[in-house]
Amino acid sequence: MNEIKRFRDGSYDYFSILPESVVLHILSFLPFKDIARTSVLSKIWKHIWINCPNIDLLIHDYRFASSIVPHVYLGHAGQALCQCLNRKACIQRFRLYISAKSTIKDASVLKYLDSAMDIIFSALFEKNVSELAVEMHFAQAVRFSIPEKVVVAHCLKVLEVVGCNLEERVACIDLPNLQKLKIHKCRFAGEDILAQILRGCPGVESVEVSCCYGVGSFLSVSSKPRLKYFRIDGGYGLKRIEISVPSLETLKCELPPWRPCAIELAGCTTLKFLEIVGVNLSSDCTIQSVLANLICIEELKLRDCEGDEKFQISSSCLKRLIISIGRFPGAEIDTPNLLSLDFNSPFSFHRSNRFSFWKAPKLEDIEMVFGAEPFLTACRGGLKGFLMQLPNYEDLKLLVEFQYMRKLIMHEKVHAVSFSSLNKLVKKMKPEYVVISSRLDETFSGHILGYARFFESMTMSLICSSPGALKVVHKKLLNDSKLKKRHLNFDFRANSIDHEIEHENGSAWESFMNTHLISHYTATIIVTEKRFEEWV
């Protein structure tokens, strides 16, 4: 057993007695540049660095700019990397990132890059690399083409390709052990290339294809016994998608806005999560026809979709429904086991919608966000009656947001609010949003972020129906992780109960305040960007 070393300050060096395999595993979670720095600590650490199985190679514009001849630099970089690879016993993960948009504008340089990459890839596959990420960013007319040896490497388990060409030569793809495939901002040389790539990965479990050109008009996915996650984003030109994968659990289809695309999921018998974005759900492809064969669907998300007719959503197994559509065509919903509903309609709400056709008797968690006009239309369609039937009706909260006035009204009890008075306020004052929610204290920070996107510093007035609401909001703002990432400072100043609110905004405002917030509690929220020295 190795003796544990003791430092001068009395602490012990337990790290040095760990087996090398454990140390390498710990280092695998660090950024590559930090791992490289450990090589200067001692001969032992240099040995560990040499055996580290992960490598990141990042080459930026300034590297090429400092070289008189870019292809000479590529040759030297390739040789140096190969020497590094040859010293390692194995390679687990290799990431290559090249960004040279301003220095490489001539496709003639690519032949030198091809030569360098050929040497590098050969060395990688000799070491049985299992995870490979290739990301290239050149001028628009310049694209690196993935070589054939990459798509026939049986050692690969993870392959990520960004900013490259996928030509006919990748049609011979044979990656029997690939588990994860990600293709982003690439160009397919032919309509059938993507289908051939998918056929060459029989054991793949996760596939992401995003922001690519040349996908074609028809996408068919089948014979994938292990595929659980599939995402297609930005499939320009796609008109039909057919997926028959019994093992699939998550499907995300994000297509260019409002284009018709038929979606057939007849064989997806275990699909649990479905997200559809931007699709025109016309009579040829209704959401109900998509749901008809999904006997295990638990969560459905519809965002930025359009439809000529009302959405028909009927499912006995659906537990969560998310609808975020600017111009909502109306819906008839029959979901006896639905537990959670998120609804957002900021621009228009079709007047034919009747909430009496929304059946969700077990709904526990709800948040509905309306623009001013959609809210008024929803009220005429029976919104209050729908809310009153919910099991947690008495726990629903109200938020009315006036961005132009920098004011927010929060009422803890929707059931205590007269919808007649609220309608008059909305009709007269035109708030940006009316929010009815069972979790308003959790989502309030999102509305603060909405302000922060437009203003470096701002002052808002928060008007609440109880002091408890002020305390909850204050605590949420202090602890919210998203707000901390934005490096924002909050000055939350609670005012006394007798703090007067000016009624310069007219009779509708004064009437609502006097009716529902006569004993109101207010706070002033001052939001500013942190100075650099405050968050570094």
Secondary structure, DSSP 8 states (H G I E B T S, - for coil): ----EE-TTS-EE-GGGS-HHHHHHHHTTS-HHHHHHGGGT-HHHHHHHHH--EEEEEE-HHHHHTSSSHHHHHHHHHHHHHHHHHTSS--SEEEEEEE-TTT---GGGHHHHHHHHHHHHHHHHHTT--EEEEEEE--TT--EE--GGGGG-TT-SEEEEESEEE-GGGGG---TT--EEEEES-EESSTTHHHHHHHT-TT--EEEEES-B---SEEEEE--TT--EEEEE--TT--EEEEE-TT--EEEEEEEEEEE-EEE-TT-TT--EEEEEEEE--TTS-HHHHHTT-TT--EEEEES-B-SS-EEEE-SS--EEEEE-SEE--EEEE-TT--EEEEEESSEE-TT--GGGEE-TT--EEEEEE-HHHHHHHHHTTHHHHHHTSTTGGG-EEEEEETTTTEEEEES-GGGS-HHHHHHHHHHH--SEEEEES-HHHHHHHHHHHHHTT-SEEEEEEEESSHHHHHHHHHHHHH-HHHHHTTEEEEEEE--TT-----TT-HHHHHHHHHH-TT-EEEEEEEEE--HHHH-
